[in-house]
Amino acid sequence: MSILKVLLITIIVSLVISASSAHDEDNKKMTSESDDNDKDKKKTVTYDGRSLIINGRRELLFSGSIHYPRSTPEMWADILEKAKHGGIKVVQTYIFWNIHEPEKGKFSIEPQYDYIKFMKLVQKKGMYVTLRVGPFIQAEWNHGGLPYWLREIPDIIFRSNNEPFKKHMKEYVSTVVKTLKEAKLFGPQGGPIILAQIENEYNHIQRAFREEGDNYVQWAAKMAVSLDVGVPWIMCKQRDAPDPVINACNGRHCGDTFAGPNKPYKPSLWTENWTVQYRVFGDPPSRRSAEDIAFSVARFFSKNGSLVNYYMYHGGTNFGRTSSAFTTTQYYDEAPLDEYGMQREPKWSHLRDVHKALSLCKKALFNGESTVTKLSQHHETIVFEKPGSDLCAAFLTNNHTLTPATIKFRGTDYYMPPRSISILPDCKTVVFNTQFIASQHNSRNFKRSMAANNHKWEVYSENIPTTKQIPTNEKIPTELYSLLKDTSDYAWYTTSVELGPEDLPKKNDISPVLRIMSLGHSLVAFVNGEFIGSNHGSHEEKSFEFQKPVTLKVGVNQIAILACTVGLPDSGAYMEHRFAGPKSIFILGLNSGKIDLASNGWGHKVGIKGEELGIFTEEGSKKVQWKEAKGSGPALSWYKTNFETPEGTDPVAIRMTGMGKGMIWINGKSIGRHWMSYLSPLGMPTQSEYHIPRAFFNPKDNLIVVFEEEIANPEKVEILTVDRDTICSFITENHPPNVKSWAVKSEKFQALSNNLVPTATLKCPNRRTIKAVEFASFGDPAGVCGAYTLGKCNAPSTKQIVEKHCLGKQSCNVPIDKDAFTKGQDACRNMVKTLAIQVKCEA
């Protein structure tokens, strides 16, 4: 009976999945045909108090932030395709002023930063665009997107009712809009842009400027509207957004925290639903669960929301020197698409499923009347219903974070896990619960490349300058930002001090101390050419104290400080008045007392020699003498080696074990700053692996160059390939069937089968097949994908059943059938059982 039953259920589930797949394929075909027909069609974009209206139709819009400079153009198509299959209909991106106009008056669109090409690709995929023109963007991007030269405009005050700032802001915004109009990218021109944003979270700093802040908001809105782009303008986190500009919400739970549009005729839009907390060096890992994000999205749409944007949907990489102060090179790696562009499961698929569930409610959401019923402190129902019709959708909410509940709704009991929302597109059938993940999970694997690790490291060390090489040119140390002008992370400061025998301590156990008070961000100190030490600030407190014992001599002593930045600030009022670098410098512990060196006369030089010579390139590397690297090298050293292009097509990373702080180049292209020595409170580096886009590789031979500020050893540095070939499922008997089991046909909500059961669904990435079942348990297993463990209860036949369903296939479905798994011998009859599966995919 059990064998027959499992075969019968398998056939039924296969038919359901087949029907669902056919339905999806029909939808994809229809969508594709619609996209082909509509993608170049001129669009009218308006709004009312319920939603945006595109060509006269209301749409539920699921949007994702994907920033074109944070991935290579070669990656864009794949990232956008995965976003589309995840249910994303709108792509949101900033335009980054400081990469398009690094020099005043020289606006350019370089191939790697071609936002026009990017938006055309979005349009080709059948998606819309939200344009965030800034000019201030924050975004954990260097200087918040503002070019450095703006700081040097006389009398300028950033983001205020200041004529110099407004002049340059208007010129920049007008230039961007002109390029987009010329490319016919706005909706009314047949392009994909349906929304445009001016400014960014200005409410945070508005009060600092008092009435001039209010005046600036009015001016910015008026200026934007005057550009006549033909689509609505928005301001995020701007309660007083002037008409016709729409105020939008940013945050984690806008369904509960957003006060709503400031006028009844504006729709409720969510411009940033943070998929995780971005990370800075020194941070421990951060997470935001798929369940919590899905809850927030369901909640927002149940409260009359009509657009949600995930910030970020794909974070990517802060290549080169593009990150803001102390921000990691890796950006929003925990987003639905990770840094490498791979689907992070279950986040990607669980959000895809909530999009599907909400789309099944679309007609009721837009045409029904909303009724909220508060059942208790933690429980409520929200119903959208059109009187006199069958149109009805319901959202059942259990807001208690610890306790499950049973909610009685229209005569039926519905089990609700803690902190969850159930979505009922027909007010009867639960197709999705935010806490029950019916989709698959996966685990990311880093594998040592077989081809790319035959390294023979060579080293070149920087010469430590004296006042002879860098003579005194200022009485006091020059402020670091204004010295560097954002052209380098590094600047030398040199001075000298002459001491007599009477100045030095007489006892051997007493040493003078060099004390430096710095405004940030880090420094490396040398006395008479010898490395003394290094120190740094943090994201929260940039300033720091450096204090180390030093060996001084009778006569002239040379002091050299390499001051360093780790990105410019990206937030707050009066950004043009932020400062960095050494401020006060003393020698303590001398017989003659302390010496204040701050007014001693200082030499300054921007950059370091290897940077100036470009030794991170193939040609530049020939300009200096390298020697074999043996063990740990001195501070301020360059390391290089050649390596073969890694095998296969999987993404690639470099693990920087043994290194400290600096920057990495592959074939002359910087993949960003590394910082292994800044440990989190957990005693680990915040980021150990650094993405190398495959577009940076040569066909066979490659050059890697690392600049290292600290004493370090490159012997353990390794090149890795990255995959997500470990896939899993973790479902219970209480799970609803996958949301794909239902559809709306001929305007009627209906199931695709009469026999629906909770089912584990698994699908390998990149057309790979399931080669091994690494774990399978029906009972009370625990753990996470990649690390499941057996509990006290386990059906012995589980692995055999899973292998029969899955081995050798690209995808498989394993229905939960208690009788088939337990074979009538259930040792834990009163337990709600879980099916956990882990499989390995291979090409």
N, C-alpha and C positions, 0 to 999 in steps of 0.2 A: 504493500500500500504506500509506504513512504517513498520508494523509488518512483512508482507511478505518479505520485503526487508532485514530487519535485520536478519530474519531467513535464508534467502538465503545467505547473506554475511557470517553469522556464519558458515553455512555448508561449504562454499567455503574456509573460513579461516581454519576451522577444517581440511578440506582435505589437504590444503597446509601444515599446521603444522604436520598433520599425515604423509604426503609424506616426509616432511623435517625430521620428527622424524625417519621414516623408512630409509631415506637416511643416517641420522646420525647413526642409529643402524647398517645399513649395513657397514658404514665406521668404526664404532667401532668394529664390528665383524671382518672386514677385517684387521683393525689395530691390533686388539687383536691377530688374527691368525698370522699376519705379525710379531707382537711382539714376540709371542711364538716361531715362526720359526727363528727370527733374533736375539733375545736378547742374545743368547749365541754364535752367529756366530762371527767369527773373522772379524774385520773391518779394512779396509785401510782408513786412514784419511790423506788427502793431501789438498792443496789449490792452488788457482791461484788468479789473480787480481779481480775476481768476487765473489768468495764464498769459503767456505769449501767444500770439495768433499769427501763424505763418501761412500765407496764401489762404486766409479765411478759415484755417483749421487749428484747433487747439491740439497741443501735443504735450504729453508727459516727457520731459527731457532729462535724460541721464547723461551727465557730462564728466569728462576727466581731464585733469591738467597734465599736459605733456609738453615739455619745453624743448624746442628745437635745438638749442645749443648744448643740451645735456645728453645728447646722443649723437652719433654720426649720421649723416644723410643716408648712408648705406643701411642703417638700422630702422629708419623711419617707417618704411612700408610694413615691415613685420610687426612693429609696435602698434601701428594704427590698425592693422588687420586684427590683432589680438584684442585690442580695445573694442573694435566693432563687434566681434563675436562675444565679447563680454557684456553686450547690451548698451555700449556707449554710443550715443547719437551726436554728442557735441564734444569738440576738443577745445579746451581753453589754454591759451598761451599768452605770456607776456611778450612784448617787444623790448629788447635789452639795449638801452641807449648806449651804454659804454662799450659795447662791442661793435656798434654800427657807426659811432662817431667818437672814436678814441682821441682824435685831434679835432679841435674846434673848426667847424666849417667843412669838414671832410667826411660827409656821410657816405657810407658804402654798405653793400650787401655782399659779403664774401661767400664763396660756395658752401663752406661748412656752417654758415649762419643764414642761409637763404630762406627767410621766412615766407617769401612768395612761393617758392617751390614747395615748401612744407604745407602751406595752406591749400595749394592746388592738389597735392596728394591727399589731403584730408577730404577735399571735395570729390576726388576720384573714387574714394572709398564710400561715398554717399553720406558723409557726415557734415555737420555744421561746425562753425568756429565761433568762439567768444574771444574777441580781441581785447587784450588788456594792454593798452598803449602806455600806461604809466603817467608821466615819465618815471616817477619813483615807484619801484616795484617791491622793495624789501626782498622777499624770495630767497633769503639766505645767500644772496648774490653780492659779489663785491660792490661796496658802496651803494647798495640798494638799486643798482642799475645806473646811477648817475655818473657821468664821466668825471674824471678827476679835475679836468681843466675848469669845470664849473666852480670849484672852490676858489679859484683865483680871479674870478670876475669881481671887480671892485664893488664893495658895499652890498654884496649878495647875501640874502638870507633864504636858505632852501625852504620850499613848500610854505610860503607865506605870501601875504599881499605885498610883495616886494617887486618893484618894477624890473630890475635886472633878471631876477629868476623867472618872472612871468614872460619876459621877452624871449628868453632862450627856450623855455618850456613850450611856448606857442610855436616857435620856429620848428622845434623838434617834432611835436605832435602833428603839425601841418605837413611836414616832410613825410612822415610815416603814412599819414592818410593819403597823401598824393601818390606815393608808390603803390598803395593798395588800390586806389581808384584807377590808376593807369593799368593795373593788372586785372581790373574788373572783378574784384574779390568781395565786394559788398553785396549783400543779398539782392537789392533792387537792380544790380548790374548782372545778376545771374551767378554771383559768387556765393561762397559758403558762410560768410560772416553774417550772423544774425543778431549779435549783441556786441557792444563796445563799452569798455570801462575806462573812465578817467580817474586819476589819483588812486590811492590804495590805503584803506584803513586809516583815513585821516583823523577820525574821531580820537584816536590814541593821543595825538599831539595837538589837537585843535585848541585846547584851553591854554596851552603854553603861549599862544600868540594872541589870545583874547579876541578883541573885535576884529583884528587883522586876520585871524584864522577864519572867522565867519565870512569876512569879505572875500578871502581867497577861495572858499568853497563856492560862493556865488559866482565868482569870476571864472573858475575852472569849469563849472557846469555850463555857463553861458558860452565860453570859448569852444567847448567840445560840441555843443549843439549847433553852433554857427558853422561847423565844418560840413554840415549837410551830408552825412554819410548814409542816411536813409534807413538806419536801424536804431532801436532804442539804446540810450546810454544808461549805464548803471554806475553807482558808487558803492563799494562794499564797506560794511561797518561805518556807514555814514547816515546817522539818524535824520539829519536835516538836509538830505539830498534835495536840491531845488527842482521843481517841476521843469521839464518833464522827466528828469533823471530819476531812475528807480533806485531806492536804497535796498541793499541786499545784506544777507547775514553771512558771517564767517564764524566757525566754531565746531564743536563736536556734537552738539545736540540742539540744533536750531529749531527743532519741533517744539522744544520747551523753553528755550532761552530767547528766541527772537520775538521782539515786541510787535513785529509785523511791519508791513509797508507804512510809510508815513502819510499816505493818502489812500482812501478806499478804492480808487481806480487804478492802483498799481498792484501787480502780482507779487506773490511771495516767492522769492528766489534765494537760493543758498549757493553762494559763490565759492565757499571753501569748507568742505567737510574733511577735516584732517584725518587721513588714513593712518597716521602714526605721528609721534613727535619727532621732528628732525633732530639730528644728533650733532653735537660738537665734540671736539677732542676732549677727552676726560670723562665723557658720559658712559654709563653702563648701557647695555642693550635696552631698547624701548620697544614696546609692543602696543598695538590696539587690535583687539580681536575682531574677526569677521562678524561674529554674533553682535557685538556692540555697534559696529557700523551699520549692519543690516537693520537693527532695531531703530537707530537714529533716522535712517532713510524711510522706513515704514511709518515712523511717527510723524515725520515732516509732511509726507504726502497725505496722511490721515488728517492733518491739520491744515489742509488746503494749499500745501506747497505744490509747485508745478515744475521746478527745475532744481536738481541737486548736482553739484560739481564736486568730484573727489580731488582733494589736494593732498598728495599727488596721486594720479593713477599710474604714472610711471615717473619716478624721480630721476634716475639716471646718474650721471657723473659730473662733478665739478672739475672739468679738465683745467690744466694749467693753473693760473692764479685767479680763477673766477669765483671761488667761494668767499663768503663774507668772513668776518673775524672769527677764527677758531672753528668754523664749520668744517665738518669732515668732507673728504673728497667724494665719498659715497653719499648720495642724496636720496632720502626716502626709500631706502632699499626694501622696507617692509610694506611698500605699496602693493596693490594687486598685481602689477607687473614689476618685478624686482629690478635692481640696478642693471642687470644684464638683458632685460627685456623678456625674461621668462615668467610664466604664470606662477604666482605665489598662491598655492592652494592651502586651505580652502577659501582664501579671501577672494580670489578672482571669480571662482565659480559660485560661491555663496551670494556674492553681489549680483552676478548674472541672474541667479535664480530669483532674488528679490525684485529685480527689474522685470522679469517675466511675470511674477505674481502681481505686481502693481499694474502692469500692462493689461492683464486680464480684467482689472477693475476700471480701466480707463473711461469707459462710457458712463459708468455709474458715478465716478469721481467728477466728471465734467457736467453731467446732466441731472444728477440726483441732489436732493436736499440733505444737508448734513445734520445729524442728531447725535449729541454727546450725552451718554448716560453714565454718571459716576456711581459705581456700585459700592465702593468703599474707598478708603484712603489710597489703596494701591491698585484697584481694579476699575476698569471702565470699558465701555464699548462705544465705538464711533461708527455710525451707519450712514451710508450715502444711498438714498432711495428716492425713486421717482413715483409719486402716488399714481395709482391706476395702471401700473405696469409691472413687469417682472424684473425691472432694473433695480438691482440692489447689491451693494458690497459692504462688508463689515470688517472692522479692525477690533479685535479683542486684545486687551492689554493687561498683563500682570506686571506691575512696576516694582514689585518687591524683589530685592536683589538676592534674597536667600531662600525664600519659601515658594514652592510650587502652589498652584491653585487650580480649582475646578470652577469654571465660570459657566453658569447656566444662561444660555442665550436662545431665546425663542423655542423653549421647551427641550433643548438638547444640552447635555453637559460636554464641555470642552476642557480637556486637560491642558494646563498652561505651565510650562517650566518657569523658574524664576527669571525676572527681567526679560520678558519676551512679548512679542506681538504675533498673533495668528491672523492671517489674511484669508478672508472668505469672499471670493469674487461673486458668489451667488447668495450670500448670507446664510449658507448652509455648510459648504464644503471647505475644510481647511486645506489649502494647496501649499501653504508655506508657513512655517513658524521660524521666527528669527533666531531662536536658540537651537533648533534642530538642523544640523548641517547634513543635508542629504547628498551633497556632492562630494567629490573626492578631495583628498589631502595629498601633499607631496613633501619631499624632503630634498634639500639642495646638497649636492655632493661636489667636493673639490678633489680632483684626481691629479696626481703628479703626471705631467706630460712625459711621454716616453721619448719624444724627439727633442724637446726644447731645453733640457737641463744639463747638457755637457758643457758647463761653464768653466772658463779660465779667466778669472777676474784679474784685472790690472787696476792700478791706483795712481792717481796724481793728486798731490796735496797742495793746497793754496799756500803761498808765501804769506807770512804774517807781517804786515807793513809796520813801518816806523814813521816818525815825523819827517824822516828824510824822503821817504817815498810819498807820503801824504802830509805835506807841510801845513802848519797852522794857517787857517784862513778866517777863523771867527774866534771871538773871545770866549763864548760859551757854546755848549753843544746845540746844534741846530735841531729844531723839532723834526721828528722823523718823517711824518707824512709829507710835510712840505719839502723835505730834502729829496725823498724818493719820487714824488709825483706819480706814484703808482706804476713806475717803470720796472721795479725790482722789489723783491722781498728784503734786500740786504743793503746795508750801508756801513762803511767803516768810520769809526771815530778814533782819532789818534791824539795823544798828548805825551809829554815827557816831564819828568820831575828829577831834579838833581838833589842828591842827598850826600851829606858828609858823614864821617864816622860817628860824630856825636848824635846824629839823628836815629841811628839804628839801635834796636834793643841789644843789650849786652848779654842777656841770658839766652842759651840755645833753645829753651823750651817756650820762648815767647816769640811770636811772629806778628808782623804787621798784618792788617786786614784791609782788603779793598772792599768798600761798600758802595754800591750803586743803587740809587732809587730810580726806577724806570716807570714811565707811563705805559709801557707795553711795547711789543707783545712778548719778545724773548730776546736774549742776548747770549753771546759767547765771548768770554774775556781772556786776554793774554797779557802777561807781563814779561817783558824782555824776551818775547817770542815763544814763551812757554804757556801751554794751555792751563788756565786756572780753574775754569768751570763754566757752567751755563745755568740759566734759570729762565722761568717764563711765568706769565700771568695765566688767566683763565677767561673763558667766555663771560663769566659774571663779573670778574674783577681783573681788568687788563693790567693794572699797575702791579708791581711786585718789587721786592728787595733782593738784591744779589749781595752776598757777603761771604767772602772766602779768604783764608790766610794766604799770604803771598811771600815770596822770597825776593827781597830787594838787595841792591848792592850799593857800595859807595860809588858815587858818580852819577851819570845820567841813566835813569830808568825809563824804558819805553812802555807805554800802556796803550793797548789796542783793543777796542770793543767793536765786535760785529753786532750791530743792532738789527733786529728782524721784525717784520710784520707777518701776520698770518691772515691776510685779508683785511679789507677796510670795513668799518662799521656799516650796518645796513638798516638801522632803525633809530627812531627817536627824533626829538626836536633839536634844531641847531646842529645838525650833523657837520656843518662846515666848520664848527669850532671844536671838533674832537682832536686830541693830540696823542702822540706816542713817542717813545724813545727815551734815552737816558736824560735825567733831569738834574739830579745832584750826585756828585761823585766825591768820595772821601778816602783818604788813607788814614786808618786808625792804628793806635798801638805803637807809635814812634816815641822815642825818648823826648823829642821836641814837641810832642802833642800831635793832634790830628791836622792833616793838610786838606783844605778844601780845594778840590781840583776843578770845580764847576766853572770857575772864571780863570782857569789856567792857560787858556788858549787851545783851540782844538782844530785839528784837520779833519776834513770830511771827504768821502768818496762814495758815490753811488755804485752799487753792484760789486761783484767779485770777478777775479780775472777769468776764471773758466766760463762764466756767464758772458763776459765781454768778448771772448774769443769764440764763443759758440761751440765749446768742445763736446756738447751733447749731440752734435751732428756728425755724420761720417767725415765730412771735410774738416770741420772744426777740430775734431779729435786728433787730427794729425799735427796740430799746431803746438802741442805740448809733449813732453817726454813722460811716457807711462812706464811703470815698472810692475813686476809681478806682485800681486797682493798676497801677503802671507800673514794670516792671523788678523788681529785687530789693527786698523789703521788709525792715524791721528785724526783729531777733529778737523773739520773743514777739508774733507777729501772727496775726490771724485772717483767713482768706480765704474769700470766698463767691461763688458764682455759681449761676445757674439753668441747667437743661438739660432737654431733652426725654427722655422714656423711650426707651431704645434699641430699635431695631427688632427684630422677630423674637421668638423664644422661647428662644434660646440663653442660657447663663449670661453674667453681666456682671462685669467687673473694672474697676478704675481703676489706671492706671499713674502712679506718683508722681514722674516725672522732674522734676528741678529742686528737689525738696523735701528737707528734712533729717530732722527728728524731731518727732513729735507724734501727733495723733489725727484721725480722719476721721468725719464724720457725714453721713448721707444722710436727708433729711427728718426730722431730729431723732434718728435712731437711729445709734448708734456701730457702725462696722464694725471698729473696733480701732485699735491703735497702728501707725503707720508709722515706719520708721527707715531712710532711704535713705543717710544719711551714714556709717553704721557699715559699713565695707566688710570683706568677707571677705579672707583672704590672696590671693585671686585678683583683688582690686581691684574687685569688684562688690558691690552691695548683696545681702544675704542674701535679701531679698524685695522685689521691685519692683512686683508686681501684687497688688491687694487685692480680695477678693471682695465684690461688692455683691449680696446675694440679690434676686431679682426681687420678692419679697414686700415689700421696702422701698420700691419705687417707687410713685408716684402714677400714675393713668391716663395723664397727659400731662406736666405740668410738675413739676419736682423741684428741690430745694435741696441743694446740697453745701456743707458748711462744713468747713474744715480749720484746726486750731490748729497753728501751727508754732513750735517753740522756737528755731529757728536762722534766720539770714539766708537767705532762699529766694525763689524766683521760680516762680509757678504756671503760667506761660505754656505749658509743655510737658506739663502734666498732661493725660491723655486717658482717655476712657471707651472700653472695649473690649468686644466680644463674644467669647465663647470657644467653640470647638468642637473636636471630634476627628474631623473629616471627612476627614483624610488617613489611609487605612488601607493596611496592607501585609501581605505574607506573605514568609517567608524560610525555605525548607525545602530539604533535600538529598535525594539519592537514597537515603540511609541512614535517613531518617526512617521510623518506623512510620506506617501510616495513622492518621487521627484516631481517638481512643478511642471515638468515637460509632459506629464501624464494628462494634462488638461489643455484645452484650447477654446477659443471663441470662433465658432463657425456659423456663418449666416446670422451673425449678431446674437448667437445663442452660446452660453457657456456650457461646455459638455466635457465629460471624461472621454479619453480615447480607448477605454476598455471598461468592462463591467467588473473586473476582478483586479483591483489594485492593492499591492502590498508594498511595504518598505523594501527597498532594493539597493544593494551596494552597486554602484556604477564606477567602473575604472576605465580610463583611456590613456594610452601611452602618448607622450609628446612626439612630434616630428616623425610620424608614421612608423615608430618603433613597435616592437611586439613584446608581449609578456613572456619572459624566459624562465622566471622562477617565482614561486610563491614562497616568500621569506617568512611570513607569519600569517596564521589564520586561527581565529578562535571565536566560538559562539558560546557566550557565557558571561563572565565579568572581567574581561581583559582591561588593562589600564595602559596609560602612557600616551605618547604622541607618535606621529608618523616618523619612522626611522628608529623608534625606541619603544615598541610595544612590549608588554609583559603579560604572561598568563596570570589569571586570578585563581580563586579557589574552585571556580566552576568552569568546565571546558568540555564541549562536545568533541570526542575524539575524531569523529569523521569529518570535521570542518575542513581541514586542509585538503583532503581527498576531493570533497565536493567542489571547493574553490578551484583546484587544479583542473578538474573536468570542465568547468565553465570557462576558464581563463587562459590556460597555457597555450602559447603559440598564436594568440590573437592580439590585434591592436587595441581592442576594447572588449569588455565583457560586463555582464549584469548578473549579480548573484542575489536572488530573492531570499528574504528571510522566511523560512518555513521551519518552524520549531520541530515538527515531527520528523522531517527529513534529516535535520542536524542531530537530534537526540536519539532517533530511532526508538522512540517510546521509553527511553531510560533517562528521564530528566531528574537529575539529582538535586536540582534547585528550582523546584516547581513554582515557588512564590516570588521568584525574582524576575524583574523586567530585564531581559537579556540583551546583550550587545554583540553585534557582529563586527569584528575588527579584522581587516585584511591588509597585508603589505606585500606588494609584488615588485619585481625588478624588470625594467624594460631595457631592451638592447636593440641595436640596429640589426 
